[in-house]
Amino acid sequence: MIGEGAFINMGCMLSTHAPVTVGRGAYLGMGVTVMTSTHELGPSDARAGELITAPVVIGDGCWIGANATILPGVTIGAGTVIAAGAVVTRDCDPDSLYAGVPAQKKRDLG
């Protein structure tokens, strides 16, 4: 689901193995990747084992910077900024700034 007033820039990739929600007024910068699937670790002859899926939620008013990657099962709280190039591996608090690989909370935005 894509909320009213949301903007998805060119080159974004949204996986559809599980639901993706982009909140109202959220912005996704160029080249953002939203992943809803991964694999269990398989045996040595086939490391990409059984498929695992999980939804992603990007809250209202978020700004996801260029080339950021959001992994399966993540919820990004409303009003949060994800810095360009960040890799989001777990849930993010609302009204916060996250950056890095893996993304870590840098500060509250208030």
Secondary structure, 3 states (H helix, E strand, C coil): CECCCCEECCCCEECCCCCEEECCCCEECCCCEECCEEEEECCCCCCEEEEEECCEEECCCCEECCCCEECCCCEECCCCEECCCCEECCCECCCEEEECCCCEEEEECC
